[in-house]
C-alpha cells in the first residue's frame, strides 16, 4: 500500500516570453519521504518549486497538498499550508539581524510587543538541534554565503513547515557537515516531515533521497527509487551523457611565478585580524586550490588580491611587479580575472542585457571602449563571441542576465573573464549552484586555460572539485594557512578534517593521509 501523498503536481505548465519553463510536469511526493528533484539548469526545477511555493501561478495544471486541492497566490498561503522553502539565491534582508530575518512575518508577541527573548531562545534551540550555528544579533550583511544559508534553513524550521523544499543545501558544506545535515534530515523524516531536495551533486542525491524525479527541458522524464539507479544513469537521464569528473591527468607546471603573496595580513572592519601572515605562490599554468569552511579568510584573501581590501602587512606581486597598493581597476587592467562567489550580488547586473554584462570589469579596454567612450558594436561583437564559444544558451545578446539559467549566467561570467586573456584568474566557487553539464563546461575551460599557461587561484567548497582540478592545495582556518596538501594523495575526509581543525594532533599537514584512508578513496564522483 502506497504512502499518503504530501504534494502532488499534475500537468503543470508555465510559459514565459520565448520559453516554456514547465511543460506538463507531474510530481508526486509521499508523506514522510525525502524526494529529490534533479535536472540541468534551465530544466524547470526552480520554476516548479516557485509554483508550489506560491511565488508563480501555473498557466495550466493542478496542485494538491495533503490531498486537498490548492492554488496558492502567495508564499504566505504556502507557509500557512505547511510548506517552507530555502531558495538557491537567498531571500534575506541584509540590513536586518539574523533574529529579525528569521521572525519576519511570524513575530512572537508578548503584551503587544515583539518578544525578542522568546525568539532568541527559539533560534538558539533550533541551531543547537540541527547543527546550524548562528548568532541571532549578527547583521545578515556581515555573514558569508554559508552562514546566510543557515539563516534560511532556520527560518523555515522556525515556521514549523511540514514540507521543506531545500534548494542546494549542501553547496557550502564540508563532508562532515554534509553527514550531520543528512542525519538531521533523516530525523525530520522520522518525525513525519516531507522533504523535497534539489541538488546537483548526484552522489549526495543518491545518499539522502528515497525517490528521485528527473526533469529535462521542462518535462518530467523519469521518477525512480534512489536504491535502483546509479549516478551515471541519472546523468544520462538529465543530460544524455556520463557523469562528468573534475579529475585530470598529472600536469607539470613551469618555474615561472605569476603571483606571489608574502606575509600578507588584513584587518577587518572591527579591528581584528582576518588574515594572518599569508604566504603563497602560483606558477604559470598552475591551479592552486584553497579549501576551508566558509568564514575562515577565503573571502578576505580574494578581496586582498583584487584590491578590495587594504593590506595591514606583507606584499603581493604579479609577474614580479609589486601591486599591493594598486587600485582595483589597475589590477584588472594588468591581467587579473575574477569570477565572484555570488554571481548575482557581485558578478552581474540582472536587469541589464548580456552585452552590457560582458563589459563589466573591462569597460575601459578595447574592444569595449574607444577612448573615453563605450564602443557598442565592439561590445556586442565580443558578447556574441562569448555566447558562441562558451555555449551560453540565450535567445540573443539583448536578453537580460536574469532571464538566463544559473548555469548560463556562470558560463557568461567565465567567458567574460577568459576572453580577456588574463594572466591570473581568481575563481571563487566557479561551479556553485550549476548543473553537471555546465559544471563540466567550466572544468573543461579551466583545464584548457591552465594548459595555455593561465595561473588560477581556485576557491571552492566542492572538495571533489578541488582535489580533481588543483595542482596544489592549501587549507585555511582562522585566517591562516594550516595545511599544504598534495591533491594526488588527499581524500575529501582528510581535507575536511583540516578544514574543521579536527586533524590528528601533531600530524604533519604536508603528508598525504592516514594509512587507513588510502589515496583516491572518495576522490572522484
C-alpha positions in Angstrom: 0.0 0.0 0.0 1.5 3.4 -1.0 2.1 6.1 1.5 -0.3 9.1 1.6 0.5 11.9 -0.7 2.1 15.1 0.8 2.3 17.0 -2.5 1.0 16.2 -6.0 1.5 18.4 -9.0 -0.3 17.3 -12.2 0.1 18.7 -15.7 1.9 21.8 -14.5 2.8 24.2 -17.4 4.4 27.6 -17.1 5.3 29.8 -20.1 7.5 32.9 -20.2 8.1 35.0 -23.3 10.1 32.9 -25.7 10.4 29.8 -23.4 8.2 27.1 -21.8 9.8 26.6 -18.4 7.5 23.7 -17.3 5.7 21.6 -19.9 3.1 19.2 -18.5 5.2 18.4 -15.4 4.0 15.6 -13.0 5.4 15.3 -9.5 4.1 13.1 -6.6 5.8 13.3 -3.2 4.7 10.8 -0.5 4.4 11.9 3.1 7.5 11.4 5.2 9.9 10.9 2.3 12.9 12.7 1.0 12.2 13.3 -2.6 15.0 14.7 -4.9 14.3 16.7 -8.0 17.2 16.8 -10.4 17.9 18.3 -13.8 20.1 20.7 -15.7 20.0 24.4 -15.1 17.0 25.6 -17.1 15.2 22.2 -16.8 12.4 23.9 -14.8 13.2 22.8 -11.3 13.2 26.3 -9.7 10.1 27.4 -11.6 8.2 24.3 -10.5 9.2 24.9 -6.8 8.2 28.6 -7.1 4.8 27.5 -8.3 4.5 25.1 -5.4 5.6 27.8 -3.0 3.1 30.4 -4.4 5.6 32.7 -6.0 4.3 32.0 -9.5 0.9 30.9 -10.8 0.8 27.9 -13.2 -0.7 28.5 -16.6 -2.1 25.0 -16.6 -2.3 22.1 -14.2 -3.4 21.4 -10.6 -1.8 21.1 -7.2 -2.7 19.2 -4.1 -1.2 19.4 -0.6 -2.1 16.7 1.9 -4.9 15.5 -0.5 -6.5 19.0 -0.7 -6.6 20.9 -3.9 -4.7 24.2 -3.6 -3.9 27.2 -5.8 -1.5 29.5 -3.9 -1.4 33.1 -4.8 1.5 34.0 -2.4 4.2 32.3 -0.3 2.2 33.3 2.8 -0.6 30.9 1.7 2.0 28.1 1.1 3.5 28.7 4.5 0.0 28.5 6.1 -0.4 25.2 4.3 2.8 23.9 5.9 5.3 24.4 3.1 8.7 26.1 3.6 11.4 26.8 1.0 15.1 27.6 1.2 16.0 29.3 -2.1 19.2 28.8 -4.1 19.5 32.6 -4.1 18.7 33.7 -0.6 15.7 35.8 0.3 17.1 37.8 3.2 17.2 41.5 4.2 20.9 42.4 4.5 20.2 45.4 6.9 18.4 43.2 9.4 19.8 40.9 12.0 19.6 37.1 11.9 16.9 37.2 14.5 14.9 39.8 12.6 15.2 37.9 9.3 14.1 34.6 11.0 11.0 36.0 12.7 9.9 38.5 10.0 6.2 38.0 9.4 6.0 35.5 12.3 7.0 37.6 15.2 6.3 36.2 18.7 4.5 38.8 20.8 4.2 39.5 24.5 2.0 42.3 25.8 1.7 43.8 22.4 5.4 43.9 21.6 7.8 41.6 19.8 9.1 39.0 22.4 12.8 39.1 21.3 13.8 36.9 24.2 11.5 34.1 23.1 12.6 34.5 19.5 16.3 34.4 20.5 15.7 31.3 22.7 13.9 29.5 19.8 16.6 30.3 17.3 19.4 29.1 19.5 17.4 25.9 20.3 16.9 25.3 16.6 20.5 26.0 15.8 21.7 23.6 18.5 19.2 20.9 17.4 20.2 21.0 13.7 23.9 22.0 14.0 23.3 25.4 12.4 25.5 27.7 14.5 24.3 31.3 14.3 24.5 34.4 16.4 21.0 36.0 16.5 22.2 39.5 16.7 24.6 39.5 13.8 23.6 41.6 10.8 23.0 39.5 7.7 25.1 41.8 5.6 28.2 40.7 7.6 27.6 37.0 7.0 29.3 34.7 4.5 27.3 32.7 2.0 27.3 29.5 4.1 26.0 31.5 7.1 23.3 33.1 5.1 22.1 29.6 4.0 21.9 28.6 7.7 19.6 31.6 8.3 17.3 30.5 5.6 17.1 26.9 7.0 16.4 28.2 10.5 13.8 30.5 9.1 11.9 27.5 7.5 12.2 25.4 10.7 11.1 28.3 12.9 7.8 28.4 11.0 7.2 24.7 11.6 6.9 23.7 8.0 5.8 20.1 7.4 7.0 20.1 3.8 10.5 21.5 3.3 11.9 22.5 -0.1 15.7 22.6 0.1 17.5 24.0 -2.9 21.2 23.1 -3.0 21.5 22.9 0.9 25.0 21.2 0.8 26.7 23.6 -1.6 28.9 25.2 1.1 29.4 22.3 3.5 32.4 20.1 4.1 31.9 16.3 4.2 31.5 16.1 7.9 28.9 18.9 7.8 27.0 17.2 5.0 26.8 14.0 7.0 25.4 16.0 10.0 22.9 17.7 7.8 21.8 14.4 6.4 21.4 12.9 9.9 19.2 15.9 10.7 17.1 15.5 7.6 16.6 11.8 8.4 15.4 12.8 11.9 13.0 15.3 10.4 11.7 12.5 8.1 11.4 10.2 11.1 9.2 12.8 12.8 6.9 12.9 9.7 8.4 15.8 7.8 8.4 15.6 4.0 11.5 17.0 2.2 11.9 18.0 -1.4 15.6 18.1 -2.0 17.1 19.8 -5.1 20.8 19.2 -5.7 23.3 19.0 -8.5 25.6 16.6 -6.6 24.2 13.3 -7.8 26.1 11.1 -5.3 24.6 13.2 -2.5 21.1 12.8 -4.0 21.6 9.0 -4.0 22.8 9.1 -0.4 19.9 11.0 1.1 16.9 10.6 -1.2 14.2 7.9 -1.2 12.8 8.9 -4.6 14.2 10.9 -7.4 12.3 12.8 -10.2 14.3 13.9 -13.2 13.3 17.0 -15.3 14.7 17.7 -18.7 13.8 20.7 -20.8 10.9 21.4 -18.6 9.3 18.0 -18.7 9.3 15.0 -16.3 11.3 12.3 -17.9 11.5 9.8 -15.0 10.7 9.1 -11.4 12.9 6.4 -9.8 13.7 4.8 -6.5 17.1 6.0 -5.3 18.3 2.5 -4.5 17.6 1.4 -8.0 19.6 3.8 -10.0 23.3 4.9 -10.3 24.8 8.4 -10.7 25.8 7.6 -14.2 22.2 6.6 -15.1 20.9 9.8 -13.5 23.3 11.9 -15.5 22.2 10.1 -18.7 18.6 10.9 -17.9 19.5 14.6 -17.1 21.9 15.5 -19.9 22.2 12.5 -22.2 25.9 11.8 -21.2 28.0 10.3 -18.5 28.6 12.0 -15.1 31.5 14.4 -15.5 34.5 14.2 -13.3 37.0 17.0 -12.4 39.9 14.5 -12.3 42.7 15.4 -14.7 45.9 13.7 -15.8 49.1 14.8 -14.0 50.2 18.2 -15.0 53.7 19.7 -14.8 53.9 23.5 -14.2 56.9 25.6 -15.1 59.1 27.6 -12.7 57.7 31.0 -13.7 56.0 32.7 -10.7 52.8 34.6 -11.8 51.6 35.6 -8.4 53.5 35.8 -5.1 51.9 36.7 -1.7 54.3 37.2 1.1 53.4 37.8 4.8 50.0 39.3 4.0 47.8 40.3 6.9 44.5 42.0 6.7 42.4 43.7 9.4 38.6 43.6 9.4 36.2 46.4 10.0 36.1 45.6 13.7 39.9 45.9 14.0 40.5 42.2 14.3 43.0 40.4 12.1 41.1 38.4 9.5 44.2 37.2 7.5 47.4 36.5 9.3 50.9 36.1 7.6 49.6 34.5 4.4 52.4 33.2 2.0 51.6 31.5 -1.3 52.8 31.4 -4.9 51.1 30.4 -8.1 53.1 29.5 -11.1 52.3 29.9 -14.8 50.0 27.0 -15.9 49.1 26.1 -12.3 45.8 25.8 -10.4 46.3 26.4 -6.7 43.3 25.3 -4.7 42.1 27.0 -1.5 39.9 24.9 0.9 38.3 26.0 4.1 35.0 26.2 5.9 33.5 29.5 4.8 34.3 32.4 7.0 37.9 31.4 7.6 39.6 34.1 5.5 38.9 33.0 1.9 36.8 36.0 1.1 39.3 38.4 2.6 42.1 36.7 0.6 40.3 37.1 -2.7 39.4 40.7 -1.8 43.0 41.5 -0.9 44.2 40.1 -4.3 41.7 42.2 -6.1 42.5 45.4 -4.2 39.1 45.5 -2.4 40.8 45.3 1.0 43.9 47.1 2.1 46.9 45.2 3.4 47.9 45.6 7.0 51.2 43.9 6.3 53.0 42.0 3.6 53.1 42.3 -0.2 51.7 41.0 -3.4 53.5 40.8 -6.7 52.1 40.0 -10.2 54.6 38.9 -12.7 57.4 40.2 -10.4 55.8 43.7 -10.1 54.5 44.9 -6.7 50.8 45.5 -6.8 49.9 45.7 -3.1 48.9 49.4 -3.3 47.3 49.3 -6.7 43.6 50.1 -7.1 41.2 47.5 -8.4 41.0 48.9 -11.9 44.7 48.9 -12.4 45.0 45.3 -11.2 42.2 44.3 -13.5 43.8 46.1 -16.5 47.1 44.3 -15.5 45.6 41.0 -16.2 43.7 39.7 -13.1 40.5 38.0 -14.0 37.8 37.5 -11.4 34.9 35.0 -11.0 33.0 36.1 -7.9 31.4 33.6 -5.5 27.9 35.2 -5.7 27.2 35.9 -9.4 24.0 37.8 -8.5 25.5 40.2 -5.9 29.0 40.6 -7.3 29.1 39.5 -10.9 26.0 40.6 -12.9 23.6 43.4 -13.5 20.5 41.2 -13.6 18.3 43.8 -15.3 20.9 44.7 -18.0 21.4 42.9 -21.3 24.1 40.4 -21.8 26.3 42.7 -23.9 26.4 45.2 -21.1 27.2 42.5 -18.5 30.0 41.3 -20.8 31.7 44.7 -20.3 31.8 44.7 -16.5 35.4 45.0 -15.3 36.7 45.5 -18.8 34.7 48.6 -19.8 37.9 50.8 -20.1 39.7 48.5 -22.5 39.3 47.6 -26.2 37.1 46.4 -27.8 34.6 47.6 -25.2 35.9 51.1 -25.2 37.2 53.6 -27.8 39.0 56.2 -25.8 36.6 57.5 -23.2 33.5 56.2 -25.0 31.8 52.9 -24.9 32.2 51.0 -28.2 28.8 49.4 -28.6 29.5 47.5 -31.8 32.7 46.2 -30.3 31.0 45.2 -27.1 28.2 43.4 -29.0 30.7 41.6 -31.1 32.7 40.3 -28.2 29.5 39.3 -26.4 28.4 37.2 -29.4 31.9 35.5 -29.3 31.4 34.6 -25.6 27.9 33.2 -26.3 29.2 31.1 -29.2 32.5 29.9 -27.6 31.2 29.2 -24.2 27.8 27.8 -25.2 25.7 30.4 -23.4 22.2 29.4 -24.2 20.2 32.6 -24.8 17.7 34.0 -27.4 20.2 36.8 -28.0 22.7 39.2 -26.6 19.9 41.7 -25.8 18.4 39.3 -23.4 18.7 40.3 -19.7 21.0 38.4 -17.4 18.1 37.5 -15.1 16.4 35.6 -17.9 19.3 33.1 -18.1 19.5 29.9 -16.0 22.2 29.8 -13.3 24.5 27.7 -15.5 24.3 30.0 -18.4 24.8 33.0 -16.2 28.0 31.3 -14.9 29.2 30.5 -18.4 28.8 34.1 -19.3 30.9 35.2 -16.4 33.6 32.6 -17.1 33.6 33.7 -20.8 33.8 37.4 -19.9 37.0 36.8 -17.9 38.6 34.2 -20.2 38.1 36.1 -23.4 40.2 39.0 -21.9 43.2 36.6 -21.7 44.1 37.2 -18.1 47.5 36.3 -16.5 45.8 35.3 -13.3 42.3 34.1 -12.7 40.8 34.3 -9.2 37.9 31.9 -9.3 35.7 31.8 -6.2 33.3 28.9 -6.2 33.0 28.9 -10.0 30.6 25.9 -10.2 28.4 26.6 -7.2 24.7 26.1 -7.9 25.1 24.9 -11.5 24.2 21.5 -13.0 26.6 18.7 -14.1 26.5 19.8 -17.7 27.5 23.4 -17.0 29.9 22.2 -14.3 31.7 20.0 -16.9 32.0 23.0 -19.3 33.6 25.2 -16.5 36.0 22.4 -15.6 37.0 22.0 -19.3 37.6 25.7 -19.6 39.8 25.7 -16.5 41.8 22.8 -17.8 42.3 24.3 -21.2 43.3 27.7 -19.8 45.8 26.1 -17.4 47.3 24.2 -20.4 47.7 27.5 -22.1 49.7 29.0 -19.2 47.0 30.6 -17.1 47.6 30.8 -13.3 44.5 30.1 -11.3 43.5 30.6 -7.7 40.6 28.3 -7.2 38.5 28.8 -4.0 35.8 26.1 -3.7 33.6 24.3 -1.2 33.4 21.3 -3.5 36.2 19.1 -2.2 36.0 16.7 -5.2 36.5 19.7 -7.5 39.5 20.9 -5.5 41.1 17.5 -5.4 40.4 16.8 -9.1 41.5 20.2 -10.6 44.2 21.6 -8.3 47.9 21.0 -8.7 48.4 22.0 -5.1 46.0 22.5 -2.1 46.2 24.9 0.8 43.7 24.8 3.7 42.6 28.0 5.5 41.4 28.0 9.1 41.0 31.1 11.3 42.6 33.4 8.6 45.8 31.3 8.4 47.1 28.6 6.1 47.2 25.5 8.2 47.9 22.7 5.7 49.6 22.2 2.4 48.4 19.0 0.7 49.1 17.0 -2.4 45.7 16.5 -4.3 47.0 13.2 -5.7 47.1 11.7 -2.2 44.4 13.6 -0.4 40.8 12.5 0.3 37.8 14.7 1.0 37.6 13.3 4.6 41.3 14.2 5.3 40.8 17.6 3.7 37.6 18.2 5.7 39.4 17.3 8.9 42.0 20.0 8.3 39.3 22.5 7.4 37.5 22.0 10.7 40.7 21.8 12.8 39.9 18.1 13.6 43.2 16.8 12.2 45.3 14.4 14.3 47.3 16.2 17.0 50.9 16.6 15.9 50.2 15.4 12.4 52.3 16.5 9.5 50.0 18.7 7.4 52.0 18.1 4.3 51.6 14.4 4.5 49.2 12.5 2.2 46.9 11.0 4.8 46.5 8.3 7.4 47.2 4.6 6.5 43.5 3.7 6.8 42.5 6.4 4.2 44.0 5.2 1.0 44.9 7.6 -1.8 42.0 8.0 -4.2 39.3 6.9 -1.8 36.2 9.2 -2.1 38.2 11.4 -4.5 36.1 11.1 -7.6 32.4 11.2 -8.0 
